[in-house]
Amino acid sequence: MAYNPYGPMRADYRWSFARMYTPFDQAVVIGDEFWDIVGGPTVYEELLEIYQEVGHDKSKYMLDALAFGF
């Protein structure tokens, strides 16, 4: 899983269906563990920096679109 809405660690994960019906501790990777497999040891931090930069650059546009897009 690329994202854990409950926190950065596997231990933080709380969705009971995934924990009950998957070999969670043996097969599920979350957050930085996932991105280390997909892209290597630095990709998670790089993605977070990209998200932050895009959010900073586009935040006014996104707020305007949400507020005036109706």
CHARMM internal coordinates of N, CA and C (Angstrom, degrees):
IC EDIT
DIST 1 N 1 CA 1.4365
DIST 1 CA 1 C 1.5210
ANGL 1 N 1 CA 1 C 109.31
DIST 1 C 2 N 1.2846
ANGL 1 CA 1 C 2 N 115.17
DIHE 1 N 1 CA 1 C 2 N 131.77
DIST 2 N 2 CA 1.4585
ANGL 1 C 2 N 2 CA 119.42
DIHE 1 CA 1 C 2 N 2 CA -176.82
DIST 2 CA 2 C 1.5203
ANGL 2 N 2 CA 2 C 113.26
DIHE 1 C 2 N 2 CA 2 C -75.59
DIST 2 C 3 N 1.3132
ANGL 2 CA 2 C 3 N 116.76
DIHE 2 N 2 CA 2 C 3 N -16.97
DIST 3 N 3 CA 1.4609
ANGL 2 C 3 N 3 CA 119.69
DIHE 2 CA 2 C 3 N 3 CA -171.49
DIST 3 CA 3 C 1.5285
ANGL 3 N 3 CA 3 C 109.45
DIHE 2 C 3 N 3 CA 3 C -146.44
DIST 3 C 4 N 1.3087
ANGL 3 CA 3 C 4 N 116.67
DIHE 3 N 3 CA 3 C 4 N 141.05
DIST 4 N 4 CA 1.4560
ANGL 3 C 4 N 4 CA 122.59
DIHE 3 CA 3 C 4 N 4 CA 175.49
DIST 4 CA 4 C 1.5237
ANGL 4 N 4 CA 4 C 107.81
DIHE 3 C 4 N 4 CA 4 C -120.75
DIST 4 C 5 N 1.3257
ANGL 4 CA 4 C 5 N 118.99
DIHE 4 N 4 CA 4 C 5 N 105.79
DIST 5 N 5 CA 1.4589
ANGL 4 C 5 N 5 CA 120.47
DIHE 4 CA 4 C 5 N 5 CA -177.70
DIST 5 CA 5 C 1.5238
ANGL 5 N 5 CA 5 C 113.70
DIHE 4 C 5 N 5 CA 5 C -66.90
DIST 5 C 6 N 1.3195
ANGL 5 CA 5 C 6 N 117.30
DIHE 5 N 5 CA 5 C 6 N -11.15
DIST 6 N 6 CA 1.4575
ANGL 5 C 6 N 6 CA 120.84
DIHE 5 CA 5 C 6 N 6 CA -175.98
DIST 6 CA 6 C 1.5210
ANGL 6 N 6 CA 6 C 113.46
DIHE 5 C 6 N 6 CA 6 C -95.17
DIST 6 C 7 N 1.3166
ANGL 6 CA 6 C 7 N 118.18
DIHE 6 N 6 CA 6 C 7 N -9.29
DIST 7 N 7 CA 1.4548
ANGL 6 C 7 N 7 CA 121.11
DIHE 6 CA 6 C 7 N 7 CA -179.91
DIST 7 CA 7 C 1.5203
ANGL 7 N 7 CA 7 C 111.13
DIHE 6 C 7 N 7 CA 7 C 147.71
DIST 7 C 8 N 1.3018
ANGL 7 CA 7 C 8 N 117.33
DIHE 7 N 7 CA 7 C 8 N 176.92
DIST 8 N 8 CA 1.4647
ANGL 7 C 8 N 8 CA 120.76
DIHE 7 CA 7 C 8 N 8 CA -172.72
DIST 8 CA 8 C 1.5370
ANGL 8 N 8 CA 8 C 114.81
DIHE 7 C 8 N 8 CA 8 C -80.15
DIST 8 C 9 N 1.3086
ANGL 8 CA 8 C 9 N 118.63
DIHE 8 N 8 CA 8 C 9 N -13.16
DIST 9 N 9 CA 1.4598
ANGL 8 C 9 N 9 CA 120.85
DIHE 8 CA 8 C 9 N 9 CA -173.49
DIST 9 CA 9 C 1.5307
ANGL 9 N 9 CA 9 C 111.72
DIHE 8 C 9 N 9 CA 9 C -109.09
DIST 9 C 10 N 1.3195
ANGL 9 CA 9 C 10 N 116.22
DIHE 9 N 9 CA 9 C 10 N 152.89
DIST 10 N 10 CA 1.4622
ANGL 9 C 10 N 10 CA 121.70
DIHE 9 CA 9 C 10 N 10 CA 176.20
DIST 10 CA 10 C 1.5385
ANGL 10 N 10 CA 10 C 110.03
DIHE 9 C 10 N 10 CA 10 C -58.17
DIST 10 C 11 N 1.3260
ANGL 10 CA 10 C 11 N 117.90
DIHE 10 N 10 CA 10 C 11 N -38.58
DIST 11 N 11 CA 1.4636
ANGL 10 C 11 N 11 CA 122.11
DIHE 10 CA 10 C 11 N 11 CA -179.54
DIST 11 CA 11 C 1.5329
ANGL 11 N 11 CA 11 C 112.18
DIHE 10 C 11 N 11 CA 11 C -63.09
DIST 11 C 12 N 1.3274
ANGL 11 CA 11 C 12 N 117.60
DIHE 11 N 11 CA 11 C 12 N -22.18
DIST 12 N 12 CA 1.4634
ANGL 11 C 12 N 12 CA 121.98
DIHE 11 CA 11 C 12 N 12 CA 179.54
DIST 12 CA 12 C 1.5259
ANGL 12 N 12 CA 12 C 112.92
DIHE 11 C 12 N 12 CA 12 C -77.30
DIST 12 C 13 N 1.3316
ANGL 12 CA 12 C 13 N 116.95
DIHE 12 N 12 CA 12 C 13 N -18.30
DIST 13 N 13 CA 1.4672
ANGL 12 C 13 N 13 CA 121.19
DIHE 12 CA 12 C 13 N 13 CA -173.58
DIST 13 CA 13 C 1.5245
ANGL 13 N 13 CA 13 C 110.74
DIHE 12 C 13 N 13 CA 13 C -64.24
DIST 13 C 14 N 1.3302
ANGL 13 CA 13 C 14 N 117.01
DIHE 13 N 13 CA 13 C 14 N 131.40
DIST 14 N 14 CA 1.4528
ANGL 13 C 14 N 14 CA 121.07
DIHE 13 CA 13 C 14 N 14 CA -172.86
DIST 14 CA 14 C 1.5323
ANGL 14 N 14 CA 14 C 115.96
DIHE 13 C 14 N 14 CA 14 C -123.89
DIST 14 C 15 N 1.3323
ANGL 14 CA 14 C 15 N 119.50
DIHE 14 N 14 CA 14 C 15 N -3.81
DIST 15 N 15 CA 1.4567
ANGL 14 C 15 N 15 CA 119.42
DIHE 14 CA 14 C 15 N 15 CA -176.22
DIST 15 CA 15 C 1.5255
ANGL 15 N 15 CA 15 C 108.72
DIHE 14 C 15 N 15 CA 15 C -71.59
DIST 15 C 16 N 1.3092
ANGL 15 CA 15 C 16 N 116.90
DIHE 15 N 15 CA 15 C 16 N 111.15
DIST 16 N 16 CA 1.4595
ANGL 15 C 16 N 16 CA 121.47
DIHE 15 CA 15 C 16 N 16 CA -170.27
DIST 16 CA 16 C 1.5240
ANGL 16 N 16 CA 16 C 113.53
DIHE 15 C 16 N 16 CA 16 C -64.83
DIST 16 C 17 N 1.3363
ANGL 16 CA 16 C 17 N 119.37
DIHE 16 N 16 CA 16 C 17 N -33.99
DIST 17 N 17 CA 1.4613
ANGL 16 C 17 N 17 CA 120.68
DIHE 16 CA 16 C 17 N 17 CA -178.94
DIST 17 CA 17 C 1.5243
ANGL 17 N 17 CA 17 C 111.47
DIHE 16 C 17 N 17 CA 17 C -61.86
DIST 17 C 18 N 1.3132
ANGL 17 CA 17 C 18 N 116.79
DIHE 17 N 17 CA 17 C 18 N -44.50
DIST 18 N 18 CA 1.4685
ANGL 17 C 18 N 18 CA 119.86
DIHE 17 CA 17 C 18 N 18 CA 178.69
DIST 18 CA 18 C 1.5220
ANGL 18 N 18 CA 18 C 110.74
DIHE 17 C 18 N 18 CA 18 C -65.46
DIST 18 C 19 N 1.3009
ANGL 18 CA 18 C 19 N 116.88
DIHE 18 N 18 CA 18 C 19 N -39.75
DIST 19 N 19 CA 1.4678
ANGL 18 C 19 N 19 CA 120.24
DIHE 18 CA 18 C 19 N 19 CA -179.26
DIST 19 CA 19 C 1.5326
ANGL 19 N 19 CA 19 C 111.10
DIHE 18 C 19 N 19 CA 19 C -70.18
DIST 19 C 20 N 1.3298
ANGL 19 CA 19 C 20 N 117.94
DIHE 19 N 19 CA 19 C 20 N -35.01
DIST 20 N 20 CA 1.4606
ANGL 19 C 20 N 20 CA 120.71
DIHE 19 CA 19 C 20 N 20 CA -177.29
DIST 20 CA 20 C 1.5305
ANGL 20 N 20 CA 20 C 113.05
DIHE 19 C 20 N 20 CA 20 C -80.09
DIST 20 C 21 N 1.3334
ANGL 20 CA 20 C 21 N 118.29
DIHE 20 N 20 CA 20 C 21 N -33.90
DIST 21 N 21 CA 1.4535
ANGL 20 C 21 N 21 CA 120.67
DIHE 20 CA 20 C 21 N 21 CA -169.04
DIST 21 CA 21 C 1.5274
ANGL 21 N 21 CA 21 C 114.50
DIHE 20 C 21 N 21 CA 21 C -110.90
DIST 21 C 22 N 1.2997
ANGL 21 CA 21 C 22 N 117.86
DIHE 21 N 21 CA 21 C 22 N 9.54
DIST 22 N 22 CA 1.4689
ANGL 21 C 22 N 22 CA 121.29
DIHE 21 CA 21 C 22 N 22 CA 174.44
DIST 22 CA 22 C 1.5217
ANGL 22 N 22 CA 22 C 108.55
DIHE 21 C 22 N 22 CA 22 C -128.62
DIST 22 C 23 N 1.3205
ANGL 22 CA 22 C 23 N 117.06
DIHE 22 N 22 CA 22 C 23 N 157.65
DIST 23 N 23 CA 1.4670
ANGL 22 C 23 N 23 CA 118.92
DIHE 22 CA 22 C 23 N 23 CA 171.58
DIST 23 CA 23 C 1.5282
ANGL 23 N 23 CA 23 C 108.15
DIHE 22 C 23 N 23 CA 23 C -76.59
DIST 23 C 24 N 1.3154
ANGL 23 CA 23 C 24 N 115.27
DIHE 23 N 23 CA 23 C 24 N 68.46
DIST 24 N 24 CA 1.4612
ANGL 23 C 24 N 24 CA 123.23
DIHE 23 CA 23 C 24 N 24 CA -165.93
DIST 24 CA 24 C 1.5263
ANGL 24 N 24 CA 24 C 112.88
DIHE 23 C 24 N 24 CA 24 C -51.85
DIST 24 C 25 N 1.3165
ANGL 24 CA 24 C 25 N 117.75
DIHE 24 N 24 CA 24 C 25 N -54.21
DIST 25 N 25 CA 1.4674
ANGL 24 C 25 N 25 CA 120.02
DIHE 24 CA 24 C 25 N 25 CA -175.09
DIST 25 CA 25 C 1.5215
ANGL 25 N 25 CA 25 C 113.32
DIHE 24 C 25 N 25 CA 25 C -70.64
DIST 25 C 26 N 1.3394
ANGL 25 CA 25 C 26 N 117.73
DIHE 25 N 25 CA 25 C 26 N -22.25
DIST 26 N 26 CA 1.4565
ANGL 25 C 26 N 26 CA 120.29
DIHE 25 CA 25 C 26 N 26 CA -179.29
DIST 26 CA 26 C 1.5346
ANGL 26 N 26 CA 26 C 113.79
DIHE 25 C 26 N 26 CA 26 C -96.00
DIST 26 C 27 N 1.3313
ANGL 26 CA 26 C 27 N 117.65
DIHE 26 N 26 CA 26 C 27 N -26.80
DIST 27 N 27 CA 1.4594
ANGL 26 C 27 N 27 CA 118.83
DIHE 26 CA 26 C 27 N 27 CA -169.49
DIST 27 CA 27 C 1.5200
ANGL 27 N 27 CA 27 C 116.18
DIHE 26 C 27 N 27 CA 27 C -124.63
DIST 27 C 28 N 1.3069
ANGL 27 CA 27 C 28 N 118.31
DIHE 27 N 27 CA 27 C 28 N -17.18
DIST 28 N 28 CA 1.4603
ANGL 27 C 28 N 28 CA 120.61
DIHE 27 CA 27 C 28 N 28 CA -175.26
DIST 28 CA 28 C 1.5242
ANGL 28 N 28 CA 28 C 109.85
DIHE 27 C 28 N 28 CA 28 C -93.72
DIST 28 C 29 N 1.3158
ANGL 28 CA 28 C 29 N 115.43
DIHE 28 N 28 CA 28 C 29 N 128.83
DIST 29 N 29 CA 1.4643
ANGL 28 C 29 N 29 CA 120.74
DIHE 28 CA 28 C 29 N 29 CA 173.47
DIST 29 CA 29 C 1.5222
ANGL 29 N 29 CA 29 C 107.54
DIHE 28 C 29 N 29 CA 29 C -119.05
DIST 29 C 30 N 1.3324
ANGL 29 CA 29 C 30 N 115.53
DIHE 29 N 29 CA 29 C 30 N 142.33
DIST 30 N 30 CA 1.4614
ANGL 29 C 30 N 30 CA 121.40
DIHE 29 CA 29 C 30 N 30 CA -172.48
DIST 30 CA 30 C 1.5214
ANGL 30 N 30 CA 30 C 109.56
DIHE 29 C 30 N 30 CA 30 C -133.44
DIST 30 C 31 N 1.3312
ANGL 30 CA 30 C 31 N 114.88
DIHE 30 N 30 CA 30 C 31 N 144.86
DIST 31 N 31 CA 1.4663
ANGL 30 C 31 N 31 CA 120.81
DIHE 30 CA 30 C 31 N 31 CA 171.94
DIST 31 CA 31 C 1.5046
ANGL 31 N 31 CA 31 C 113.13
DIHE 30 C 31 N 31 CA 31 C 59.12
DIST 31 C 32 N 1.3290
ANGL 31 CA 31 C 32 N 117.18
DIHE 31 N 31 CA 31 C 32 N -124.66
DIST 32 N 32 CA 1.4607
ANGL 31 C 32 N 32 CA 120.45
DIHE 31 CA 31 C 32 N 32 CA -174.28
DIST 32 CA 32 C 1.5190
ANGL 32 N 32 CA 32 C 112.33
DIHE 31 C 32 N 32 CA 32 C -63.76
DIST 32 C 33 N 1.3485
ANGL 32 CA 32 C 33 N 118.36
DIHE 32 N 32 CA 32 C 33 N -31.85
DIST 33 N 33 CA 1.4657
ANGL 32 C 33 N 33 CA 120.04
DIHE 32 CA 32 C 33 N 33 CA 175.66
DIST 33 CA 33 C 1.5279
ANGL 33 N 33 CA 33 C 110.28
DIHE 32 C 33 N 33 CA 33 C -60.54
DIST 33 C 34 N 1.3375
ANGL 33 CA 33 C 34 N 116.27
DIHE 33 N 33 CA 33 C 34 N -44.82
DIST 34 N 34 CA 1.4636
ANGL 33 C 34 N 34 CA 121.98
DIHE 33 CA 33 C 34 N 34 CA 179.00
DIST 34 CA 34 C 1.5318
ANGL 34 N 34 CA 34 C 110.72
DIHE 33 C 34 N 34 CA 34 C -60.83
DIST 34 C 35 N 1.3229
ANGL 34 CA 34 C 35 N 116.11
DIHE 34 N 34 CA 34 C 35 N -50.49
DIST 35 N 35 CA 1.4593
ANGL 34 C 35 N 35 CA 119.93
DIHE 34 CA 34 C 35 N 35 CA -175.36
DIST 35 CA 35 C 1.5264
ANGL 35 N 35 CA 35 C 112.36
DIHE 34 C 35 N 35 CA 35 C -70.13
DIST 35 C 36 N 1.3299
ANGL 35 CA 35 C 36 N 118.64
DIHE 35 N 35 CA 35 C 36 N -27.56
DIST 36 N 36 CA 1.4629
ANGL 35 C 36 N 36 CA 120.83
DIHE 35 CA 35 C 36 N 36 CA 173.65
DIST 36 CA 36 C 1.5222
ANGL 36 N 36 CA 36 C 110.65
DIHE 35 C 36 N 36 CA 36 C -62.56
DIST 36 C 37 N 1.3365
ANGL 36 CA 36 C 37 N 116.84
DIHE 36 N 36 CA 36 C 37 N -39.57
DIST 37 N 37 CA 1.4661
ANGL 36 C 37 N 37 CA 120.78
DIHE 36 CA 36 C 37 N 37 CA 178.12
DIST 37 CA 37 C 1.5258
ANGL 37 N 37 CA 37 C 110.83
DIHE 36 C 37 N 37 CA 37 C -69.28
DIST 37 C 38 N 1.3187
ANGL 37 CA 37 C 38 N 116.34
DIHE 37 N 37 CA 37 C 38 N -44.00
DIST 38 N 38 CA 1.4730
ANGL 37 C 38 N 38 CA 121.08
DIHE 37 CA 37 C 38 N 38 CA -176.61
DIST 38 CA 38 C 1.5193
ANGL 38 N 38 CA 38 C 112.26
DIHE 37 C 38 N 38 CA 38 C -68.52
DIST 38 C 39 N 1.3455
ANGL 38 CA 38 C 39 N 117.43
DIHE 38 N 38 CA 38 C 39 N -44.06
DIST 39 N 39 CA 1.4508
ANGL 38 C 39 N 39 CA 118.42
DIHE 38 CA 38 C 39 N 39 CA -170.64
DIST 39 CA 39 C 1.5122
ANGL 39 N 39 CA 39 C 117.01
DIHE 38 C 39 N 39 CA 39 C -132.05
DIST 39 C 40 N 1.3173
ANGL 39 CA 39 C 40 N 118.18
DIHE 39 N 39 CA 39 C 40 N -1.73
DIST 40 N 40 CA 1.4517
ANGL 39 C 40 N 40 CA 119.97
DIHE 39 CA 39 C 40 N 40 CA -179.87
DIST 40 CA 40 C 1.5163
ANGL 40 N 40 CA 40 C 112.01
DIHE 39 C 40 N 40 CA 40 C 107.59
DIST 40 C 41 N 1.3265
ANGL 40 CA 40 C 41 N 116.09
DIHE 40 N 40 CA 40 C 41 N 174.55
DIST 41 N 41 CA 1.4606
ANGL 40 C 41 N 41 CA 121.04
DIHE 40 CA 40 C 41 N 41 CA -169.74
DIST 41 CA 41 C 1.5319
ANGL 41 N 41 CA 41 C 116.44
DIHE 40 C 41 N 41 CA 41 C -68.49
DIST 41 C 42 N 1.3176
ANGL 41 CA 41 C 42 N 119.04
DIHE 41 N 41 CA 41 C 42 N -14.64
DIST 42 N 42 CA 1.4692
ANGL 41 C 42 N 42 CA 119.68
DIHE 41 CA 41 C 42 N 42 CA -178.14
DIST 42 CA 42 C 1.5228
ANGL 42 N 42 CA 42 C 113.88
DIHE 41 C 42 N 42 CA 42 C -107.16
DIST 42 C 43 N 1.3244
ANGL 42 CA 42 C 43 N 117.44
DIHE 42 N 42 CA 42 C 43 N -7.71
DIST 43 N 43 CA 1.4613
ANGL 42 C 43 N 43 CA 120.16
DIHE 42 CA 42 C 43 N 43 CA -170.90
DIST 43 CA 43 C 1.5331
ANGL 43 N 43 CA 43 C 112.65
DIHE 42 C 43 N 43 CA 43 C -66.57
DIST 43 C 44 N 1.3209
ANGL 43 CA 43 C 44 N 119.50
DIHE 43 N 43 CA 43 C 44 N -34.66
DIST 44 N 44 CA 1.4668
ANGL 43 C 44 N 44 CA 120.89
DIHE 43 CA 43 C 44 N 44 CA -178.85
DIST 44 CA 44 C 1.5243
ANGL 44 N 44 CA 44 C 110.89
DIHE 43 C 44 N 44 CA 44 C -61.77
DIST 44 C 45 N 1.3124
ANGL 44 CA 44 C 45 N 117.18
DIHE 44 N 44 CA 44 C 45 N -48.82
DIST 45 N 45 CA 1.4682
ANGL 44 C 45 N 45 CA 120.46
DIHE 44 CA 44 C 45 N 45 CA 178.74
DIST 45 CA 45 C 1.5218
ANGL 45 N 45 CA 45 C 110.92
DIHE 44 C 45 N 45 CA 45 C -64.77
DIST 45 C 46 N 1.3297
ANGL 45 CA 45 C 46 N 117.33
DIHE 45 N 45 CA 45 C 46 N -37.94
DIST 46 N 46 CA 1.4698
ANGL 45 C 46 N 46 CA 120.61
DIHE 45 CA 45 C 46 N 46 CA 177.65
DIST 46 CA 46 C 1.5269
ANGL 46 N 46 CA 46 C 110.38
DIHE 45 C 46 N 46 CA 46 C -62.74
DIST 46 C 47 N 1.3270
ANGL 46 CA 46 C 47 N 117.37
DIHE 46 N 46 CA 46 C 47 N -43.16
DIST 47 N 47 CA 1.4668
ANGL 46 C 47 N 47 CA 120.52
DIHE 46 CA 46 C 47 N 47 CA 178.40
DIST 47 CA 47 C 1.5274
ANGL 47 N 47 CA 47 C 111.52
DIHE 46 C 47 N 47 CA 47 C -62.64
DIST 47 C 48 N 1.3163
ANGL 47 CA 47 C 48 N 116.68
DIHE 47 N 47 CA 47 C 48 N -41.76
DIST 48 N 48 CA 1.4629
ANGL 47 C 48 N 48 CA 119.47
DIHE 47 CA 47 C 48 N 48 CA 177.98
DIST 48 CA 48 C 1.5241
ANGL 48 N 48 CA 48 C 111.29
DIHE 47 C 48 N 48 CA 48 C -62.07
DIST 48 C 49 N 1.3177
ANGL 48 CA 48 C 49 N 117.12
DIHE 48 N 48 CA 48 C 49 N -39.51
DIST 49 N 49 CA 1.4672
ANGL 48 C 49 N 49 CA 120.51
DIHE 48 CA 48 C 49 N 49 CA 177.32
DIST 49 CA 49 C 1.5230
ANGL 49 N 49 CA 49 C 111.02
DIHE 48 C 49 N 49 CA 49 C -65.25
DIST 49 C 50 N 1.3342
ANGL 49 CA 49 C 50 N 117.10
DIHE 49 N 49 CA 49 C 50 N -40.91
DIST 50 N 50 CA 1.4696
ANGL 49 C 50 N 50 CA 120.89
DIHE 49 CA 49 C 50 N 50 CA 178.33
DIST 50 CA 50 C 1.5255
ANGL 50 N 50 CA 50 C 110.33
DIHE 49 C 50 N 50 CA 50 C -63.36
DIST 50 C 51 N 1.3318
ANGL 50 CA 50 C 51 N 116.98
DIHE 50 N 50 CA 50 C 51 N -46.82
DIST 51 N 51 CA 1.4670
ANGL 50 C 51 N 51 CA 120.50
DIHE 50 CA 50 C 51 N 51 CA 178.03
DIST 51 CA 51 C 1.5215
ANGL 51 N 51 CA 51 C 110.89
DIHE 50 C 51 N 51 CA 51 C -57.52
DIST 51 C 52 N 1.3176
ANGL 51 CA 51 C 52 N 116.69
DIHE 51 N 51 CA 51 C 52 N -43.36
DIST 52 N 52 CA 1.4602
ANGL 51 C 52 N 52 CA 120.35
DIHE 51 CA 51 C 52 N 52 CA -179.44
DIST 52 CA 52 C 1.5284
ANGL 52 N 52 CA 52 C 110.84
DIHE 51 C 52 N 52 CA 52 C -64.88
DIST 52 C 53 N 1.3215
ANGL 52 CA 52 C 53 N 117.16
DIHE 52 N 52 CA 52 C 53 N -43.20
DIST 53 N 53 CA 1.4613
ANGL 52 C 53 N 53 CA 120.99
DIHE 52 CA 52 C 53 N 53 CA -179.78
DIST 53 CA 53 C 1.5219
ANGL 53 N 53 CA 53 C 111.33
DIHE 52 C 53 N 53 CA 53 C -64.51
DIST 53 C 54 N 1.3267
ANGL 53 CA 53 C 54 N 116.95
DIHE 53 N 53 CA 53 C 54 N -46.72
DIST 54 N 54 CA 1.4639
ANGL 53 C 54 N 54 CA 120.40
DIHE 53 CA 53 C 54 N 54 CA 179.41
DIST 54 CA 54 C 1.5284
ANGL 54 N 54 CA 54 C 110.16
DIHE 53 C 54 N 54 CA 54 C -64.21
DIST 54 C 55 N 1.3250
ANGL 54 CA 54 C 55 N 116.88
DIHE 54 N 54 CA 54 C 55 N -42.67
DIST 55 N 55 CA 1.4605
ANGL 54 C 55 N 55 CA 120.04
DIHE 54 CA 54 C 55 N 55 CA 177.81
DIST 55 CA 55 C 1.5106
ANGL 55 N 55 CA 55 C 111.69
DIHE 54 C 55 N 55 CA 55 C -59.40
DIST 55 C 56 N 1.3177
ANGL 55 CA 55 C 56 N 116.59
DIHE 55 N 55 CA 55 C 56 N -41.97
DIST 56 N 56 CA 1.4666
ANGL 55 C 56 N 56 CA 120.43
DIHE 55 CA 55 C 56 N 56 CA 178.48
DIST 56 CA 56 C 1.5216
ANGL 56 N 56 CA 56 C 110.79
DIHE 55 C 56 N 56 CA 56 C -64.60
DIST 56 C 57 N 1.3387
ANGL 56 CA 56 C 57 N 116.24
DIHE 56 N 56 CA 56 C 57 N -45.73
DIST 57 N 57 CA 1.4618
ANGL 56 C 57 N 57 CA 120.64
DIHE 56 CA 56 C 57 N 57 CA -176.97
DIST 57 CA 57 C 1.5278
ANGL 57 N 57 CA 57 C 112.79
DIHE 56 C 57 N 57 CA 57 C -70.03
DIST 57 C 58 N 1.3173
ANGL 57 CA 57 C 58 N 117.54
DIHE 57 N 57 CA 57 C 58 N -32.66
DIST 58 N 58 CA 1.4677
ANGL 57 C 58 N 58 CA 121.34
DIHE 57 CA 57 C 58 N 58 CA -173.49
DIST 58 CA 58 C 1.5234
ANGL 58 N 58 CA 58 C 113.93
DIHE 57 C 58 N 58 CA 58 C -105.86
DIST 58 C 59 N 1.3218
ANGL 58 CA 58 C 59 N 118.78
DIHE 58 N 58 CA 58 C 59 N 1.06
DIST 59 N 59 CA 1.4583
ANGL 58 C 59 N 59 CA 120.03
DIHE 58 CA 58 C 59 N 59 CA -172.77
DIST 59 CA 59 C 1.5303
ANGL 59 N 59 CA 59 C 112.72
DIHE 58 C 59 N 59 CA 59 C -60.94
DIST 59 C 60 N 1.3218
ANGL 59 CA 59 C 60 N 118.52
DIHE 59 N 59 CA 59 C 60 N -42.71
DIST 60 N 60 CA 1.4651
ANGL 59 C 60 N 60 CA 120.45
DIHE 59 CA 59 C 60 N 60 CA 179.23
DIST 60 CA 60 C 1.5250
ANGL 60 N 60 CA 60 C 110.48
DIHE 59 C 60 N 60 CA 60 C -62.80
DIST 60 C 61 N 1.3193
ANGL 60 CA 60 C 61 N 116.92
DIHE 60 N 60 CA 60 C 61 N -44.68
DIST 61 N 61 CA 1.4662
ANGL 60 C 61 N 61 CA 120.89
DIHE 60 CA 60 C 61 N 61 CA 178.35
DIST 61 CA 61 C 1.5286
ANGL 61 N 61 CA 61 C 110.73
DIHE 60 C 61 N 61 CA 61 C -60.01
DIST 61 C 62 N 1.3355
ANGL 61 CA 61 C 62 N 116.99
DIHE 61 N 61 CA 61 C 62 N -45.30
DIST 62 N 62 CA 1.4605
ANGL 61 C 62 N 62 CA 120.37
DIHE 61 CA 61 C 62 N 62 CA -178.27
DIST 62 CA 62 C 1.5258
ANGL 62 N 62 CA 62 C 111.00
DIHE 61 C 62 N 62 CA 62 C -64.27
DIST 62 C 63 N 1.3194
ANGL 62 CA 62 C 63 N 117.07
DIHE 62 N 62 CA 62 C 63 N -42.72
DIST 63 N 63 CA 1.4652
ANGL 62 C 63 N 63 CA 119.71
DIHE 62 CA 62 C 63 N 63 CA 178.29
DIST 63 CA 63 C 1.5203
ANGL 63 N 63 CA 63 C 111.57
DIHE 62 C 63 N 63 CA 63 C -64.90
DIST 63 C 64 N 1.3299
ANGL 63 CA 63 C 64 N 116.65
DIHE 63 N 63 CA 63 C 64 N -41.61
DIST 64 N 64 CA 1.4669
ANGL 63 C 64 N 64 CA 119.56
DIHE 63 CA 63 C 64 N 64 CA 176.91
DIST 64 CA 64 C 1.5264
ANGL 64 N 64 CA 64 C 110.87
DIHE 63 C 64 N 64 CA 64 C -62.54
DIST 64 C 65 N 1.3202
ANGL 64 CA 64 C 65 N 116.76
DIHE 64 N 64 CA 64 C 65 N -43.28
DIST 65 N 65 CA 1.4577
ANGL 64 C 65 N 65 CA 120.47
DIHE 64 CA 64 C 65 N 65 CA -179.69
DIST 65 CA 65 C 1.5298
ANGL 65 N 65 CA 65 C 111.14
DIHE 64 C 65 N 65 CA 65 C -64.19
DIST 65 C 66 N 1.3119
ANGL 65 CA 65 C 66 N 116.76
DIHE 65 N 65 CA 65 C 66 N -39.22
DIST 66 N 66 CA 1.4682
ANGL 65 C 66 N 66 CA 119.68
DIHE 65 CA 65 C 66 N 66 CA 178.39
DIST 66 CA 66 C 1.5321
ANGL 66 N 66 CA 66 C 111.43
DIHE 65 C 66 N 66 CA 66 C -69.26
DIST 66 C 67 N 1.3041
ANGL 66 CA 66 C 67 N 116.26
DIHE 66 N 66 CA 66 C 67 N -39.98
DIST 67 N 67 CA 1.4595
ANGL 66 C 67 N 67 CA 120.40
DIHE 66 CA 66 C 67 N 67 CA -175.97
DIST 67 CA 67 C 1.5168
ANGL 67 N 67 CA 67 C 113.02
DIHE 66 C 67 N 67 CA 67 C -77.59
DIST 67 C 68 N 1.3199
ANGL 67 CA 67 C 68 N 116.51
DIHE 67 N 67 CA 67 C 68 N -37.26
DIST 68 N 68 CA 1.4674
ANGL 67 C 68 N 68 CA 120.03
DIHE 67 CA 67 C 68 N 68 CA -172.87
DIST 68 CA 68 C 1.5216
ANGL 68 N 68 CA 68 C 113.31
DIHE 67 C 68 N 68 CA 68 C -112.95
DIST 68 C 69 N 1.3202
ANGL 68 CA 68 C 69 N 117.36
DIHE 68 N 68 CA 68 C 69 N 4.94
DIST 69 N 69 CA 1.4519
ANGL 68 C 69 N 69 CA 120.38
DIHE 68 CA 68 C 69 N 69 CA -175.79
DIST 69 CA 69 C 1.5170
ANGL 69 N 69 CA 69 C 115.09
DIHE 68 C 69 N 69 CA 69 C -79.59
DIST 69 C 70 N 1.3133
ANGL 69 CA 69 C 70 N 117.27
DIHE 69 N 69 CA 69 C 70 N 2.93
DIST 70 N 70 CA 1.4706
ANGL 69 C 70 N 70 CA 118.78
DIHE 69 CA 69 C 70 N 70 CA -177.60
DIST 70 CA 70 C 1.4776
ANGL 70 N 70 CA 70 C 111.98
DIHE 69 C 70 N 70 CA 70 C -98.03
END
COOR INIT
IC SEED 1 N 1 CA 1 C
IC BUILD
